[in-house]
Amino acid sequence: MKPHKNISDRQESLAEQRLAEALLTLRTVSECRAFLRDLCSPAELQAMADRWAVVRDLGRGLPYREIHDRTGVSVTTIGRVARYLALGNGGYALAARRLGANAHG
């Protein structure tokens, strides 16, 4: 999020919490897609979808160059996603693990 002179860290945190709460109200893939399409510009949504594709490919053990060739995502972005996958807040790994469990369950 871009820093804004008039918004405190507490207000930003509250806004992020409210966004997360809104996401949790969505019950279907269709509802989530509609929300994301309203919330994000096409470029923002594509960037998030690209990063998620990178998470999946990294989980499959594909090399960065192959991921780039498959997705068109820059090697720099792939490296950033890999860093957050390994050292971030755990969100990528949690979602990937849950989707993997659902795919096999």
Buried (B, 14 or more C-beta within 10 A) or exposed (E): EEEEEEEEEEEEEEEEEEEEEEEEEBEEEEEEEEBBEEEBEEEEBEBEEBBBBBBBBBBEEBEBEEBBEEBEBEEEBBEBBBEBBEEEEEEBBEEBEEBEEEEEE
